[in-house]
Structures are given as C-alpha cells and as structure tokens.
C-alpha cells in the first residue's frame, strides 16, 4: 500500500467548449451529466474536473489522477479504480455498486450521503476520509489506512473491515449503526466511538488501545481476542 507517482499523464484538452480526452482514437467529452460505458481511462489527469451526475458503467480508471474531482450525484456500476490518486475528491450523494478501489490514495475524499453496495477498498490510503450519513452495504475495506477518518450517522450492514489501521490519530465513529459487521485484525488505536450501535458484530483479533467508547451498545456481538487496554468505557 504505497503511493505511486504516475508517469506521463495525459492532460485533457480544451476545444473551446468542452474538456476532452482521446481514448483508443475516440474523443471523449468530459462534462457533467454524461454517461461513460465500457471505457478504460489510463494515465489521465482528471484533477479538478466537474463530473457531477455522471454515470460510469463497466469503466476502468487505471494510473489516473482524480484529485479534487467532483463526482457528486454520480453512479458507478462495476467500476475498477486501480492505482489512482483521488485525494480531496467528492462523492456526495453518489451511488457505488460492485465497484473496486485498489491500491489508491484517497486522502480527505468525501463519500457523504452516498450509498456503497458490494464495493471493496483494497490497499488504499483513506486517511481523513469522510463517510457521513452514508449507507455501506456488503462492502469490504481491507489492508487500508483510515487515520483521522470520520464516520458519522452512517449505516454499515453485512460488511467487513480487515487489516485496517489507524494507530496514531485513530478514527471517529459517531451515531453509527453497524449490523453483521466483521472487524478482523484491525488496529484502531486512539479512536473515538460515540453513541453508536453494534448488533451481531464480530470483533476478532483486533485492538482498540487507548480509545474512548461512550454511550455505545454492543448487542448480540462477539469480542474474540480483541484488546481494549487503556480504553475508556463510559
């Protein structure tokens, strides 16, 4: 899970009316409210573009920069985002289904009010990412860093956190509802969990050292080989 600089990025061109990029000898217009299907975007710099309310179906982003890119109200179906930098990008009210993010750099990205269904984040840096009032369903986050991430009023169901770390600044969960969530081999030190509910949640081989857990309910859940040393329970 290391940040990789992408060489020789292609910059979109301005034709006087639209930003465009050439993919497989075809000129693709990059603008809001567009639909992209069956396209592989490789080594392209989308940073700062507004792709609000776009539909991406069966699309691949590989070795791309998506920094501070606006994807709000977008729809992603069967999309692969691999070795990309989407730091500071915005996915407000976006719907992501069957979408995979692999080996990506996503500092400060925001998925607020969005829906993630059957998605996966693998080997990603998700430090300071926000999931506020989001729905996360049948989704896996594995081998990822979530330092200083913020999860608030979010619903997490039938999902997995595996080998997820936040050992310096921790992460914050506020008013989160989690059901049938698996937290496996995670190290989430110095974290804050407030006013949340964990129902039928499996905590396994994880550690919440020096964390604070306040007004939180664990119902019908299992805590196996999980440490809460120096943690405050209120």
Order of alpha helices (4+ residues) and beta strands (2+ residues): beta-beta-beta-beta-beta-beta-beta-beta-beta-beta-beta-beta-beta-beta-beta-beta-beta-beta-beta-beta-beta-beta-beta-beta-beta-beta-beta-beta-beta-beta-beta
